[in-house]
Amino acid sequence: MAISAEKLKALIKKKFPEADIEVIDTAGDSNHYSAIITAQEFRGKSRVEQHKLVYKALEGAMDGNNGVLHALALQTKIK
Amino acid sequence: MDVVVKTKIETIISEHDVVLFMKGTSNMPQCGFSSRVAGILNFLQVNFKDVNVLEDDEIRQGIKDFSDWPTIPQLYVKNAFVGGSDIITEMTMSGELDQLFTEKNVSFSQDAATKIREENS
């Protein structure tokens, strides 16, 4: 189960059109990514809320045992 | 989410000040992210209840619905969801975790917390 870096970035871009998005395939298996997202949408939100926004943008790619993405190390910054 | 599972989770997080829902156990973690948070808590000498979600599929899925958070591990302090591996790591490095524990009267080693930051800066 895997997802391409491009697809992952596109999913995030859809919800955060003006964000700076850096996606790194940390294990080279399209399954373990790290992402650094700098977006104005995070302003005024707690870290948990910021990360939840990103998880929602992934439209279930991470959810449950059939999630296509096993791990996403996430760093969110306010633009 | 099944009310039985919800009650089970609510009971666990109300009976213990600090609860870590994780893959594996505190001394035998079975996932890098779970191991990292358990390691931080152990290093900070925080007394916590580890819940091995690999032994209970109902809790493994239920906890994600409960907190509306799709991954494991999940840390709870005084009944409230605090975050997963990334957030706990960031809070450890920024000192916010020390602050949270202090505010919530959870005992931890301030020296160890300072040491983590010194060694990782």
N, CA and C atoms of all chains as a GROMACS GRO file, in nm:
protein
  600
    1MET      N    1   0.089  -0.118   0.000
    1MET     CA    2   0.000   0.000   0.000
    1MET      C    3   0.092   0.122   0.000
    2ALA      N    4   0.070   0.207  -0.097
    2ALA     CA    5   0.161   0.321  -0.105
    2ALA      C    6   0.091   0.436  -0.177
    3ILE      N    7   0.154   0.550  -0.170
    3ILE     CA    8   0.099   0.668  -0.240
    3ILE      C    9   0.219   0.746  -0.294
    4SER      N   10   0.208   0.803  -0.411
    4SER     CA   11   0.324   0.875  -0.467
    4SER      C   12   0.338   1.011  -0.399
    5ALA      N   13   0.460   1.061  -0.400
    5ALA     CA   14   0.487   1.193  -0.339
    5ALA      C   15   0.402   1.299  -0.409
    6GLU      N   16   0.389   1.286  -0.541
    6GLU     CA   17   0.314   1.386  -0.618
    6GLU      C   18   0.168   1.385  -0.574
    7LYS      N   19   0.112   1.263  -0.561
    7LYS     CA   20  -0.031   1.251  -0.522
    7LYS      C   21  -0.051   1.308  -0.381
    8LEU      N   22   0.043   1.279  -0.294
    8LEU     CA   23   0.033   1.328  -0.156
    8LEU      C   24   0.039   1.481  -0.155
    9LYS      N   25   0.132   1.534  -0.232
    9LYS     CA   26   0.147   1.680  -0.238
    9LYS      C   27   0.020   1.743  -0.297
   10ALA      N   28  -0.035   1.678  -0.402
   10ALA     CA   29  -0.156   1.731  -0.466
   10ALA      C   30  -0.273   1.734  -0.370
   11LEU      N   31  -0.286   1.629  -0.290
   11LEU     CA   32  -0.395   1.623  -0.190
   11LEU      C   33  -0.383   1.739  -0.093
   12ILE      N   34  -0.260   1.765  -0.048
   12ILE     CA   35  -0.238   1.873   0.049
   12ILE      C   36  -0.262   2.008  -0.018
   13LYS      N   37  -0.211   2.021  -0.143
   13LYS     CA   38  -0.225   2.148  -0.217
   13LYS      C   39  -0.372   2.185  -0.237
   14LYS      N   40  -0.454   2.081  -0.255
   14LYS     CA   41  -0.598   2.104  -0.282
   14LYS      C   42  -0.660   2.181  -0.166
   15LYS      N   43  -0.617   2.147  -0.043
   15LYS     CA   44  -0.678   2.210   0.076
   15LYS      C   45  -0.598   2.334   0.119
   16PHE      N   46  -0.471   2.340   0.078
   16PHE     CA   47  -0.387   2.455   0.119
   16PHE      C   48  -0.323   2.514  -0.008
   17PRO      N   49  -0.404   2.582  -0.093
   17PRO     CA   50  -0.357   2.625  -0.225
   17PRO      C   51  -0.231   2.712  -0.222
   18GLU      N   52  -0.218   2.801  -0.119
   18GLU     CA   53  -0.101   2.891  -0.120
   18GLU      C   54   0.012   2.844  -0.028
   19ALA      N   55   0.002   2.720   0.020
   19ALA     CA   56   0.102   2.677   0.118
   19ALA      C   57   0.233   2.639   0.050
   20ASP      N   58   0.342   2.648   0.130
   20ASP     CA   59   0.470   2.590   0.086
   20ASP      C   60   0.469   2.446   0.139
   21ILE      N   61   0.483   2.351   0.050
   21ILE     CA   62   0.472   2.210   0.089
   21ILE      C   63   0.598   2.135   0.048
   22GLU      N   64   0.662   2.073   0.148
   22GLU     CA   65   0.781   1.992   0.119
   22GLU      C   66   0.748   1.848   0.161
   23VAL      N   67   0.757   1.756   0.066
   23VAL     CA   68   0.724   1.615   0.096
   23VAL      C   69   0.848   1.530   0.071
   24ILE      N   70   0.887   1.452   0.170
   24ILE     CA   71   1.007   1.368   0.157
   24ILE      C   72   0.968   1.223   0.182
   25ASP      N   73   1.007   1.136   0.089
   25ASP     CA   74   0.981   0.992   0.106
   25ASP      C   75   1.095   0.937   0.192
   26THR      N   76   1.070   0.923   0.323
   26THR     CA   77   1.182   0.897   0.415
   26THR      C   78   1.233   0.754   0.407
   27ALA      N   79   1.150   0.661   0.359
   27ALA     CA   80   1.199   0.523   0.358
   27ALA      C   81   1.216   0.472   0.214
   28GLY      N   82   1.183   0.559   0.118
   28GLY     CA   83   1.196   0.518  -0.021
   28GLY      C   84   1.096   0.413  -0.062
   29ASP      N   85   0.986   0.401   0.018
   29ASP     CA   86   0.888   0.296  -0.016
   29ASP      C   87   0.750   0.354  -0.043
   30SER      N   88   0.743   0.487  -0.062
   30SER     CA   89   0.614   0.556  -0.088
   30SER      C   90   0.512   0.528   0.022
   31ASN      N   91   0.561   0.498   0.142
   31ASN     CA   92   0.470   0.462   0.251
   31ASN      C   93   0.503   0.537   0.379
   32HIS      N   94   0.625   0.587   0.387
   32HIS     CA   95   0.670   0.661   0.506
   32HIS      C   96   0.720   0.796   0.459
   33TYR      N   97   0.640   0.897   0.486
   33TYR     CA   98   0.677   1.030   0.439
   33TYR      C   99   0.699   1.125   0.555
   34SER      N  100   0.774   1.231   0.526
   34SER     CA  101   0.771   1.345   0.619
   34SER      C  102   0.731   1.465   0.534
   35ALA      N  103   0.656   1.554   0.597
   35ALA     CA  104   0.609   1.672   0.522
   35ALA      C  105   0.621   1.795   0.610
   36ILE      N  106   0.666   1.904   0.547
   36ILE     CA  107   0.671   2.032   0.618
   36ILE      C  108   0.578   2.125   0.542
   37ILE      N  109   0.477   2.174   0.612
   37ILE     CA  110   0.374   2.256   0.544
   37ILE      C  111   0.368   2.393   0.612
   38THR      N  112   0.387   2.495   0.534
   38THR     CA  113   0.380   2.632   0.587
   38THR      C  114   0.258   2.698   0.524
   39ALA      N  115   0.159   2.726   0.608
   39ALA     CA  116   0.033   2.776   0.550
   39ALA      C  117  -0.032   2.877   0.643
   40GLN      N  118  -0.105   2.971   0.583
   40GLN     CA  119  -0.172   3.072   0.667
   40GLN      C  120  -0.293   3.012   0.738
   41GLU      N  121  -0.343   2.902   0.683
   41GLU     CA  122  -0.462   2.839   0.745
   41GLU      C  123  -0.434   2.793   0.888
   42PHE      N  124  -0.306   2.782   0.924
   42PHE     CA  125  -0.275   2.732   1.060
   42PHE      C  126  -0.280   2.841   1.166
   43ARG      N  127  -0.286   2.967   1.118
   43ARG     CA  128  -0.281   3.079   1.213
   43ARG      C  129  -0.391   3.065   1.317
   44GLY      N  130  -0.354   3.083   1.445
   44GLY     CA  131  -0.452   3.083   1.554
   44GLY      C  132  -0.498   2.944   1.594
   45LYS      N  133  -0.438   2.840   1.535
   45LYS     CA  134  -0.482   2.704   1.568
   45LYS      C  135  -0.376   2.631   1.650
   46SER      N  136  -0.422   2.540   1.737
   46SER     CA  137  -0.326   2.461   1.815
   46SER      C  138  -0.258   2.362   1.720
   47ARG      N  139  -0.146   2.305   1.768
   47ARG     CA  140  -0.075   2.207   1.682
   47ARG      C  141  -0.170   2.093   1.644
   48VAL      N  142  -0.246   2.043   1.742
   48VAL     CA  143  -0.336   1.930   1.713
   48VAL      C  144  -0.434   1.970   1.604
   49GLU      N  145  -0.490   2.091   1.616
   49GLU     CA  146  -0.586   2.136   1.514
   49GLU      C  147  -0.518   2.150   1.378
   50GLN      N  148  -0.396   2.203   1.378
   50GLN     CA  149  -0.323   2.218   1.251
   50GLN      C  150  -0.304   2.081   1.186
   51HIS      N  151  -0.256   1.984   1.266
   51HIS     CA  152  -0.230   1.851   1.209
   51HIS      C  153  -0.361   1.786   1.163
   52LYS      N  154  -0.469   1.810   1.237
   52LYS     CA  155  -0.598   1.751   1.197
   52LYS      C  156  -0.642   1.805   1.061
   53LEU      N  157  -0.614   1.934   1.037
   53LEU     CA  158  -0.649   1.992   0.906
   53LEU      C  159  -0.576   1.916   0.795
   54VAL      N  160  -0.449   1.885   0.820
   54VAL     CA  161  -0.370   1.816   0.718
   54VAL      C  162  -0.424   1.674   0.700
   55TYR      N  163  -0.454   1.606   0.810
   55TYR     CA  164  -0.505   1.468   0.797
   55TYR      C  165  -0.637   1.468   0.719
   56LYS      N  166  -0.718   1.572   0.741
   56LYS     CA  167  -0.847   1.577   0.668
   56LYS      C  168  -0.821   1.596   0.519
   57ALA      N  169  -0.714   1.673   0.489
   57ALA     CA  170  -0.683   1.698   0.346
   57ALA      C  171  -0.644   1.567   0.278
   58LEU      N  172  -0.598   1.469   0.355
   58LEU     CA  173  -0.551   1.344   0.295
   58LEU      C  174  -0.667   1.250   0.263
   59GLU      N  175  -0.787   1.297   0.296
   59GLU     CA  176  -0.908   1.222   0.256
   59GLU      C  177  -0.896   1.074   0.287
   60GLY      N  178  -0.863   1.043   0.408
   60GLY     CA  179  -0.867   0.903   0.448
   60GLY      C  180  -0.746   0.822   0.404
   61ALA      N  181  -0.646   0.886   0.345
   61ALA     CA  182  -0.528   0.810   0.299
   61ALA      C  183  -0.457   0.746   0.416
   62MET      N  184  -0.479   0.801   0.536
   62MET     CA  185  -0.406   0.747   0.652
   62MET      C  186  -0.494   0.663   0.742
   63ASP      N  187  -0.620   0.661   0.715
   63ASP     CA  188  -0.710   0.605   0.817
   63ASP      C  189  -0.716   0.454   0.817
   64GLY      N  190  -0.722   0.404   0.937
   64GLY     CA  191  -0.753   0.263   0.956
   64GLY      C  192  -0.646   0.172   0.897
   65ASN      N  193  -0.675   0.041   0.905
   65ASN     CA  194  -0.573  -0.055   0.862
   65ASN      C  195  -0.560  -0.055   0.710
   66ASN      N  196  -0.664   0.002   0.638
   66ASN     CA  197  -0.649   0.000   0.491
   66ASN      C  198  -0.600   0.135   0.439
   67GLY      N  199  -0.552   0.218   0.534
   67GLY     CA  200  -0.496   0.347   0.489
   67GLY      C  201  -0.378   0.322   0.397
   68VAL      N  202  -0.366   0.399   0.292
   68VAL     CA  203  -0.258   0.371   0.196
   68VAL      C  204  -0.125   0.424   0.246
   69LEU      N  205  -0.131   0.508   0.351
   69LEU     CA  206  -0.007   0.572   0.397
   69LEU      C  207   0.019   0.527   0.540
   70HIS      N  208   0.134   0.467   0.564
   70HIS     CA  209   0.156   0.413   0.699
   70HIS      C  210   0.199   0.523   0.795
   71ALA      N  211   0.291   0.608   0.746
   71ALA     CA  212   0.345   0.706   0.841
   71ALA      C  213   0.366   0.839   0.770
   72LEU      N  214   0.324   0.945   0.840
   72LEU     CA  215   0.351   1.079   0.788
   72LEU      C  216   0.403   1.164   0.903
   73ALA      N  217   0.534   1.189   0.904
   73ALA     CA  218   0.592   1.276   1.007
   73ALA      C  219   0.560   1.418   0.964
   74LEU      N  220   0.490   1.489   1.047
   74LEU     CA  221   0.433   1.616   1.004
   74LEU      C  222   0.491   1.734   1.082
   75GLN      N  223   0.524   1.838   1.008
   75GLN     CA  224   0.564   1.963   1.072
   75GLN      C  225   0.483   2.075   1.009
   76THR      N  226   0.411   2.149   1.093
   76THR     CA  227   0.328   2.256   1.036
   76THR      C  228   0.382   2.390   1.086
   77LYS      N  229   0.386   2.487   0.995
   77LYS     CA  230   0.435   2.622   1.032
   77LYS      C  231   0.335   2.725   0.981
   78ILE      N  232   0.330   2.839   1.051
   78ILE     CA  233   0.233   2.942   1.010
   78ILE      C  234   0.298   3.036   0.911
   79LYS      N  235   0.227   3.059   0.798
   79LYS     CA  236   0.283   3.152   0.697
   79LYS      C  237   0.251   3.295   0.734
   80MET      N  238  -1.913   0.512   1.687
   80MET     CA  239  -1.828   0.424   1.764
   80MET      C  240  -1.912   0.355   1.873
   81ASP      N  241  -1.885   0.228   1.891
   81ASP     CA  242  -1.955   0.144   1.987
   81ASP      C  243  -1.942   0.203   2.128
   82VAL      N  244  -2.058   0.215   2.198
   82VAL     CA  245  -2.056   0.281   2.330
   82VAL      C  246  -1.972   0.204   2.431
   83VAL      N  247  -1.965   0.072   2.413
   83VAL     CA  248  -1.884  -0.008   2.506
   83VAL      C  249  -1.736   0.031   2.495
   84VAL      N  250  -1.691   0.046   2.368
   84VAL     CA  251  -1.550   0.083   2.346
   84VAL      C  252  -1.526   0.224   2.398
   85LYS      N  253  -1.620   0.313   2.371
   85LYS     CA  254  -1.606   0.452   2.416
   85LYS      C  255  -1.594   0.458   2.569
   86THR      N  256  -1.677   0.381   2.637
   86THR     CA  257  -1.673   0.379   2.784
   86THR      C  258  -1.541   0.321   2.833
   87LYS      N  259  -1.495   0.217   2.764
   87LYS     CA  260  -1.368   0.152   2.800
   87LYS      C  261  -1.255   0.256   2.794
   88ILE      N  262  -1.254   0.333   2.684
   88ILE     CA  263  -1.149   0.433   2.665
   88ILE      C  264  -1.162   0.542   2.772
   89GLU      N  265  -1.285   0.590   2.792
   89GLU     CA  266  -1.308   0.697   2.891
   89GLU      C  267  -1.264   0.652   3.030
   90THR      N  268  -1.287   0.526   3.061
   90THR     CA  269  -1.248   0.475   3.193
   90THR      C  270  -1.097   0.477   3.208
   91ILE      N  271  -1.029   0.427   3.104
   91ILE     CA  272  -0.882   0.420   3.113
   91ILE      C  273  -0.823   0.559   3.132
   92ILE      N  274  -0.871   0.656   3.051
   92ILE     CA  275  -0.806   0.788   3.057
   92ILE      C  276  -0.849   0.867   3.181
   93SER      N  277  -0.957   0.822   3.246
   93SER     CA  278  -0.994   0.894   3.369
   93SER      C  279  -0.927   0.831   3.491
   94GLU      N  280  -0.890   0.701   3.478
   94GLU     CA  281  -0.829   0.634   3.593
   94GLU      C  282  -0.679   0.661   3.607
   95HIS      N  283  -0.618   0.709   3.498
   95HIS     CA  284  -0.473   0.734   3.502
   95HIS      C  285  -0.443   0.875   3.455
   96ASP      N  286  -0.351   0.944   3.525
   96ASP     CA  287  -0.318   1.082   3.487
   96ASP      C  288  -0.261   1.089   3.346
   97VAL      N  289  -0.170   0.994   3.316
   97VAL     CA  290  -0.103   0.996   3.185
   97VAL      C  291  -0.124   0.857   3.120
   98VAL      N  292  -0.178   0.859   2.998
   98VAL     CA  293  -0.203   0.733   2.928
   98VAL      C  294  -0.143   0.741   2.787
   99LEU      N  295  -0.069   0.638   2.750
   99LEU     CA  296  -0.016   0.634   2.613
   99LEU      C  297  -0.073   0.513   2.541
  100PHE      N  298  -0.158   0.542   2.444
  100PHE     CA  299  -0.208   0.434   2.356
  100PHE      C  300  -0.098   0.412   2.252
  101MET      N  301  -0.043   0.292   2.250
  101MET     CA  302   0.076   0.270   2.168
  101MET      C  303   0.076   0.130   2.107
  102LYS      N  304   0.168   0.109   2.012
  102LYS     CA  305   0.188  -0.026   1.958
  102LYS      C  306   0.301  -0.090   2.037
  103GLY      N  307   0.264  -0.196   2.111
  103GLY     CA  308   0.362  -0.260   2.198
  103GLY      C  309   0.344  -0.208   2.339
  104THR      N  310   0.446  -0.227   2.424
  104THR     CA  311   0.437  -0.181   2.563
  104THR      C  312   0.552  -0.086   2.592
  105SER      N  313   0.548  -0.023   2.706
  105SER     CA  314   0.650   0.076   2.741
  105SER      C  315   0.790   0.019   2.730
  106ASN      N  316   0.809  -0.102   2.782
  106ASN     CA  317   0.947  -0.154   2.770
  106ASN      C  318   0.965  -0.243   2.647
  107MET      N  319   0.857  -0.272   2.572
  107MET     CA  320   0.873  -0.347   2.446
  107MET      C  321   0.791  -0.280   2.336
  108PRO      N  322   0.828  -0.155   2.299
  108PRO     CA  323   0.753  -0.088   2.193
  108PRO      C  324   0.773  -0.160   2.060
  109GLN      N  325   0.669  -0.159   1.977
  109GLN     CA  326   0.680  -0.232   1.848
  109GLN      C  327   0.659  -0.142   1.730
  110CYS      N  328   0.688  -0.014   1.750
  110CYS     CA  329   0.677   0.080   1.636
  110CYS      C  330   0.762   0.199   1.673
  111GLY      N  331   0.832   0.255   1.573
  111GLY     CA  332   0.926   0.364   1.598
  111GLY      C  333   0.862   0.484   1.664
  112PHE      N  334   0.743   0.519   1.616
  112PHE     CA  335   0.678   0.639   1.669
  112PHE      C  336   0.635   0.615   1.814
  113SER      N  337   0.578   0.497   1.840
  113SER     CA  338   0.537   0.465   1.978
  113SER      C  339   0.660   0.461   2.069
  114SER      N  340   0.766   0.404   2.015
  114SER     CA  341   0.888   0.390   2.095
  114SER      C  342   0.944   0.527   2.132
  115ARG      N  343   0.933   0.621   2.037
  115ARG     CA  344   0.986   0.755   2.064
  115ARG      C  345   0.911   0.820   2.181
  116VAL      N  346   0.778   0.816   2.179
  116VAL     CA  347   0.702   0.883   2.286
  116VAL      C  348   0.722   0.811   2.419
  117ALA      N  349   0.718   0.678   2.415
  117ALA     CA  350   0.741   0.602   2.540
  117ALA      C  351   0.879   0.634   2.594
  118GLY      N  352   0.976   0.647   2.502
  118GLY     CA  353   1.113   0.679   2.543
  118GLY      C  354   1.123   0.814   2.610
  119ILE      N  355   1.053   0.912   2.552
  119ILE     CA  356   1.054   1.047   2.610
  119ILE      C  357   0.994   1.043   2.750
  120LEU      N  358   0.880   0.976   2.764
  120LEU     CA  359   0.813   0.971   2.895
  120LEU      C  360   0.899   0.899   2.997
  121ASN      N  361   0.962   0.790   2.955
  121ASN     CA  362   1.049   0.716   3.048
  121ASN      C  363   1.168   0.802   3.089
  122PHE      N  364   1.227   0.870   2.991
  122PHE     CA  365   1.346   0.954   3.020
  122PHE      C  366   1.310   1.067   3.116
  123LEU      N  367   1.187   1.118   3.099
  123LEU     CA  368   1.142   1.228   3.185
  123LEU      C  369   1.089   1.175   3.318
  124GLN      N  370   1.098   1.044   3.335
  124GLN     CA  371   1.053   0.978   3.459
  124GLN      C  372   0.906   1.010   3.490
  125VAL      N  373   0.825   1.005   3.384
  125VAL     CA  374   0.681   1.027   3.401
  125VAL      C  375   0.615   0.890   3.424
  126ASN      N  376   0.532   0.882   3.524
  126ASN     CA  377   0.458   0.760   3.551
  126ASN      C  378   0.339   0.756   3.455
  127PHE      N  379   0.333   0.654   3.366
  127PHE     CA  380   0.220   0.653   3.272
  127PHE      C  381   0.168   0.512   3.251
  128LYS      N  382   0.043   0.506   3.207
  128LYS     CA  383  -0.022   0.378   3.176
  128LYS      C  384  -0.004   0.355   3.026
  129ASP      N  385   0.059   0.244   2.987
  129ASP     CA  386   0.070   0.212   2.844
  129ASP      C  387  -0.042   0.115   2.807
  130VAL      N  388  -0.108   0.147   2.697
  130VAL     CA  389  -0.216   0.060   2.647
  130VAL      C  390  -0.173   0.007   2.510
  131ASN      N  391  -0.152  -0.123   2.501
  131ASN     CA  392  -0.103  -0.183   2.376
  131ASN      C  393  -0.220  -0.208   2.281
  132VAL      N  394  -0.234  -0.121   2.181
  132VAL     CA  395  -0.349  -0.134   2.091
  132VAL      C  396  -0.338  -0.257   2.002
  133LEU      N  397  -0.219  -0.316   1.995
  133LEU     CA  398  -0.206  -0.436   1.912
  133LEU      C  399  -0.277  -0.555   1.974
  134GLU      N  400  -0.306  -0.542   2.104
  134GLU     CA  401  -0.375  -0.652   2.173
  134GLU      C  402  -0.526  -0.633   2.176
  135ASP      N  403  -0.573  -0.520   2.124
  135ASP     CA  404  -0.718  -0.492   2.132
  135ASP      C  405  -0.760  -0.412   2.009
  136ASP      N  406  -0.807  -0.481   1.906
  136ASP     CA  407  -0.843  -0.414   1.780
  136ASP      C  408  -0.953  -0.311   1.797
  137GLU      N  409  -1.043  -0.340   1.893
  137GLU     CA  410  -1.153  -0.246   1.918
  137GLU      C  411  -1.098  -0.112   1.964
  138ILE      N  412  -1.000  -0.118   2.055
  138ILE     CA  413  -0.940   0.007   2.106
  138ILE      C  414  -0.855   0.070   1.995
  139ARG      N  415  -0.785  -0.015   1.917
  139ARG     CA  416  -0.698   0.036   1.812
  139ARG      C  417  -0.776   0.126   1.715
  140GLN      N  418  -0.897   0.082   1.678
  140GLN     CA  419  -0.978   0.166   1.588
  140GLN      C  420  -1.056   0.271   1.668
  141GLY      N  421  -1.107   0.230   1.782
  141GLY     CA  422  -1.191   0.320   1.864
  141GLY      C  423  -1.118   0.446   1.905
  142ILE      N  424  -0.989   0.433   1.941
  142ILE     CA  425  -0.915   0.550   1.991
  142ILE      C  426  -0.901   0.655   1.879
  143LYS      N  427  -0.896   0.608   1.754
  143LYS     CA  428  -0.881   0.702   1.641
  143LYS      C  429  -1.011   0.780   1.621
  144ASP      N  430  -1.123   0.713   1.644
  144ASP     CA  431  -1.252   0.783   1.632
  144ASP      C  432  -1.271   0.876   1.752
  145PHE      N  433  -1.229   0.825   1.869
  145PHE     CA  434  -1.249   0.898   1.995
  145PHE      C  435  -1.184   1.037   1.988
  146SER      N  436  -1.060   1.040   1.934
  146SER     CA  437  -0.986   1.168   1.933
  146SER      C  438  -0.990   1.233   1.795
  147ASP      N  439  -1.053   1.165   1.699
  147ASP     CA  440  -1.052   1.215   1.560
  147ASP      C  441  -0.908   1.237   1.514
  148TRP      N  442  -0.826   1.133   1.544
  148TRP     CA  443  -0.682   1.140   1.510
  148TRP      C  444  -0.646   1.004   1.452
  149PRO      N  445  -0.592   1.001   1.328
  149PRO     CA  446  -0.584   0.875   1.255
  149PRO      C  447  -0.468   0.783   1.291
  150THR      N  448  -0.378   0.828   1.382
  150THR     CA  449  -0.260   0.742   1.400
  150THR      C  450  -0.237   0.708   1.546
  151ILE      N  451  -0.150   0.611   1.564
  151ILE     CA  452  -0.102   0.568   1.697
  151ILE      C  453   0.047   0.598   1.698
  152PRO      N  454   0.111   0.649   1.805
  152PRO     CA  455   0.061   0.657   1.941
  152PRO      C  456  -0.025   0.781   1.966
  153GLN      N  457  -0.098   0.775   2.076
  153GLN     CA  458  -0.175   0.890   2.120
  153GLN      C  459  -0.152   0.910   2.270
  154LEU      N  460  -0.116   1.033   2.307
  154LEU     CA  461  -0.088   1.062   2.448
  154LEU      C  462  -0.205   1.140   2.508
  155TYR      N  463  -0.250   1.096   2.625
  155TYR     CA  464  -0.355   1.165   2.700
  155TYR      C  465  -0.301   1.205   2.835
  156VAL      N  466  -0.326   1.330   2.875
  156VAL     CA  467  -0.286   1.378   3.008
  156VAL      C  468  -0.411   1.436   3.074
  157LYS      N  469  -0.442   1.384   3.190
  157LYS     CA  470  -0.562   1.426   3.265
  157LYS      C  471  -0.683   1.432   3.170
  158ASN      N  472  -0.710   1.317   3.109
  158ASN     CA  473  -0.831   1.301   3.027
  158ASN      C  474  -0.828   1.372   2.892
  159ALA      N  475  -0.724   1.450   2.865
  159ALA     CA  476  -0.726   1.527   2.738
  159ALA      C  477  -0.622   1.474   2.641
  160PHE      N  478  -0.661   1.466   2.512
  160PHE     CA  479  -0.568   1.424   2.407
  160PHE      C  480  -0.464   1.532   2.386
  161VAL      N  481  -0.335   1.496   2.387
  161VAL     CA  482  -0.228   1.594   2.374
  161VAL      C  483  -0.168   1.589   2.234
  162GLY      N  484  -0.145   1.470   2.182
  162GLY     CA  485  -0.089   1.461   2.047
  162GLY      C  486  -0.027   1.326   2.018
  163GLY      N  487   0.026   1.319   1.897
  163GLY     CA  488   0.096   1.197   1.856
  163GLY      C  489   0.246   1.219   1.864
  164SER      N  490   0.321   1.136   1.794
  164SER     CA  491   0.467   1.137   1.808
  164SER      C  492   0.528   1.272   1.768
  165ASP      N  493   0.486   1.328   1.656
  165ASP     CA  494   0.544   1.455   1.610
  165ASP      C  495   0.521   1.565   1.711
  166ILE      N  496   0.395   1.576   1.754
  166ILE     CA  497   0.359   1.687   1.843
  166ILE      C  498   0.430   1.673   1.978
  167ILE      N  499   0.436   1.549   2.030
  167ILE     CA  500   0.502   1.531   2.160
  167ILE      C  501   0.651   1.561   2.148
  168THR      N  502   0.708   1.523   2.034
  168THR     CA  503   0.850   1.553   2.014
  168THR      C  504   0.871   1.705   2.009
  169GLU      N  505   0.788   1.775   1.932
  169GLU     CA  506   0.800   1.921   1.922
  169GLU      C  507   0.780   1.988   2.059
  170MET      N  508   0.680   1.939   2.134
  170MET     CA  509   0.650   1.998   2.265
  170MET      C  510   0.764   1.971   2.364
  171THR      N  511   0.831   1.856   2.347
  171THR     CA  512   0.945   1.826   2.435
  171THR      C  513   1.058   1.924   2.406
  172MET      N  514   1.081   1.947   2.278
  172MET     CA  515   1.192   2.035   2.241
  172MET      C  516   1.162   2.181   2.273
  173SER      N  517   1.033   2.220   2.268
  173SER     CA  518   1.000   2.362   2.291
  173SER      C  519   0.980   2.391   2.439
  174GLY      N  520   0.965   2.286   2.520
  174GLY     CA  521   0.942   2.308   2.664
  174GLY      C  522   0.793   2.310   2.698
  175GLU      N  523   0.708   2.299   2.594
  175GLU     CA  524   0.563   2.303   2.621
  175GLU      C  525   0.518   2.181   2.700
  176LEU      N  526   0.590   2.068   2.682
  176LEU     CA  527   0.550   1.946   2.754
  176LEU      C  528   0.578   1.965   2.903
  177ASP      N  529   0.694   2.027   2.935
  177ASP     CA  530   0.724   2.056   3.076
  177ASP      C  531   0.610   2.141   3.135
  178GLN      N  532   0.572   2.242   3.056
  178GLN     CA  533   0.469   2.337   3.103
  178GLN      C  534   0.337   2.264   3.130
  179LEU      N  535   0.302   2.177   3.034
  179LEU     CA  536   0.176   2.102   3.046
  179LEU      C  537   0.179   2.017   3.172
  180PHE      N  538   0.289   1.944   3.190
  180PHE     CA  539   0.297   1.857   3.308
  180PHE      C  540   0.290   1.940   3.437
  181THR      N  541   0.358   2.054   3.436
  181THR     CA  542   0.358   2.139   3.556
  181THR      C  543   0.216   2.187   3.584
  182GLU      N  544   0.150   2.237   3.481
  182GLU     CA  545   0.012   2.288   3.497
  182GLU      C  546  -0.082   2.179   3.547
  183LYS      N  547  -0.059   2.056   3.501
  183LYS     CA  548  -0.152   1.947   3.534
  183LYS      C  549  -0.106   1.866   3.655
  184ASN      N  550  -0.001   1.919   3.724
  184ASN     CA  551   0.052   1.849   3.842
  184ASN      C  552   0.092   1.704   3.813
  185VAL      N  553   0.161   1.686   3.701
  185VAL     CA  554   0.214   1.553   3.669
  185VAL      C  555   0.364   1.558   3.699
  186SER      N  556   0.411   1.469   3.784
  186SER     CA  557   0.554   1.480   3.822
  186SER      C  558   0.643   1.429   3.709
  187PHE      N  559   0.752   1.501   3.689
  187PHE     CA  560   0.850   1.462   3.586
  187PHE      C  561   0.985   1.520   3.627
  188SER      N  562   1.090   1.478   3.561
  188SER     CA  563   1.223   1.527   3.596
  188SER      C  564   1.257   1.648   3.509
  189GLN      N  565   1.265   1.764   3.575
  189GLN     CA  566   1.297   1.887   3.501
  189GLN      C  567   1.439   1.878   3.445
  190ASP      N  568   1.529   1.817   3.523
  190ASP     CA  569   1.668   1.802   3.476
  190ASP      C  570   1.672   1.721   3.347
  191ALA      N  571   1.594   1.612   3.345
  191ALA     CA  572   1.594   1.526   3.225
  191ALA      C  573   1.539   1.604   3.106
  192ALA      N  574   1.436   1.684   3.130
  192ALA     CA  575   1.375   1.761   3.021
  192ALA      C  576   1.476   1.861   2.964
  193THR      N  577   1.548   1.926   3.054
  193THR     CA  578   1.650   2.023   3.010
  193THR      C  579   1.760   1.950   2.933
  194LYS      N  580   1.797   1.832   2.982
  194LYS     CA  581   1.905   1.755   2.920
  194LYS      C  582   1.867   1.715   2.776
  195ILE      N  583   1.740   1.676   2.758
  195ILE     CA  584   1.695   1.635   2.622
  195ILE      C  585   1.717   1.752   2.526
  196ARG      N  586   1.677   1.871   2.571
  196ARG     CA  587   1.692   1.987   2.483
  196ARG      C  588   1.838   2.018   2.456
  197GLU      N  589   1.921   2.009   2.558
  197GLU     CA  590   2.064   2.039   2.538
  197GLU      C  591   2.125   1.941   2.439
  198GLU      N  592   2.091   1.814   2.455
  198GLU     CA  593   2.154   1.711   2.370
  198GLU      C  594   2.102   1.716   2.226
  199ASN      N  595   1.985   1.773   2.207
  199ASN     CA  596   1.929   1.773   2.071
  199ASN      C  597   1.931   1.910   2.005
  200SER      N  598   1.994   2.006   2.072
  200SER     CA  599   1.990   2.140   2.007
  200SER      C  600   2.111   2.158   1.917
   0.00000   0.00000   0.00000
